[in-house]
C-alpha cells in the first residue's frame, strides 16, 4: 500500500495556512517569457492575504536582480531578495566546506559568479589557478574549453559541485540539453560524481527557508521530478499546478516520492480551499466525481470541475501499487 493515498483537504485558502510560497518559475509563473494566465492576479491576492512569495529556481545563469526584473516586466511585483537560485544554494554549500577567499572554478553565467562572491569565495576560470572546487551551472556560453578546465581541476582533487542536474531545458526550438547533461562530461572524464545543490536535492530548499525565514512553507511547482520530489525529500507540503510539464496522467501515476500534497489547475489554487476526497465502498469521491476500480481498470463518473475529477482519480490510483497507464486511460479520457 502506498504511503500517501489521498490529496489533503483544506477548508481555508492555502495562502492562509502557509506563511511562504516557494514558487518555481518556468511553467508555474511564466512560460516562454509570458506570465501564465491568471498568475499575476492569484499571486497578488495570495500576498494580500498575508502569504510571502519567493521565487525558487534551478536556473543558475541569472542573478536574482535579473530574475526580479523579468518578473516586474510581466507585472509581477518582485524584489531581488524574493528570488532564490541554485547558484546561491551551491555557493552556500561550498562556503560551508571551504575557507574564506578560496578559489572556485566557476563554469556558468554571471549568476553563479555573483553568488560565489557573495559567500566570500573567489571565482576563477582555469585549473592553473588551483581551485579548491569546481562548480558548474548551465549557461548558453558554456563551451568545451570551460568543461576541459573543470575536468582538469577535478582530476587534481577539486571538489565537484553542480548547481542542478536537470538533464534537459526547454527553449524556443524545443527540448535542449540541460546542466545535468553538461555535468556528465566532467563526470565521465574524471569518474567523480558531483554534489548537487538544486532541486530535488535539499540544499536549494534549505537556502530558500534561510533567506525567507519560512516556518511553514508550501512548495509550488509543475514538475514532479524536481519541485514535488524536492518537497518530499525535506518533508515539506507541496502544490502541483498543471500549467507546465506535468499533465493529469503524470499526477495520477506519480510514484510515492513525487506525490503532491495538493493539486490545482494553476496558481489560483493558492487562494482557494482544497476539497476533500472521501473513500467508501463505492470508490473515491471528490465533489461531484467518483473514481472506482473494476478489476484492474479505473473508471470515472460524475460531473463538475475537471480538477475535482483528477483529485478523485489520484486517490483511487494511489490506493494501489503498480498502476499502469493502460489501467487509467479510460478514466483520463473523461477529464
C-alpha angles and dihedrals in degrees: 000000000000121000095235117037103165137035112248122255126227124193091197129050113277090239088069096046098050127049099209133027111211098205128196112217117211110063092010109053099012141006123203094348095310128101115253110254110272094008096114093050095045094048092048091050093047090051092048089056092056105269117134115223122218125178112219118189139176087211106111099176100078127064118236088251091056092049091048090051090054091050093048089051087059092052094259112129110230137152125206088251088062092062124082120185136191087242089064091048091050092048092053091047090053095043089055090056104036135057120255113278094021114156114247123188103228119203108186144042138323092278090065095049093047091051092052093050091049088059093050096256126132117235115217133178107211140055088231088074087067096232119203089218143012118220121188127196128167121265128154091240096058106123141176093272092059093046091048091053089049091051092050091051094048090049088053090057105271117151110255119222132171123200089216140345100223104149093202140025129196119242137167091279098046135269114352133182113281134203092283089062092049091050089060090066093064093035092054093045096048106025089232122130115218125234106241121220102180134073131337089027118081103245096080092048091049090049090052093050092048093049096045100035089229117180099177108016129180118213111218120194149138100223124077095198096053115017101031096036089050090056091048091050092058098035095250128144118249143198119211116206122196099218096097139026104338118076128192092270090054091052093049092049096042114139118235095265092053101047116121125224090226136012130205138168092243143333091304082084087078092065099039134077116253112234121228126249113220124205121213144146089281095055136262117327132195119175105310097346132089126191117195139172122239105185106305095339126091117218133192131204137169136053141259134081118001092228092059090052089052091051090054091047092050091052092050095046094044090054089071135052126236098018113179133212090246091057093058103034097097092049093048091051088065094058 
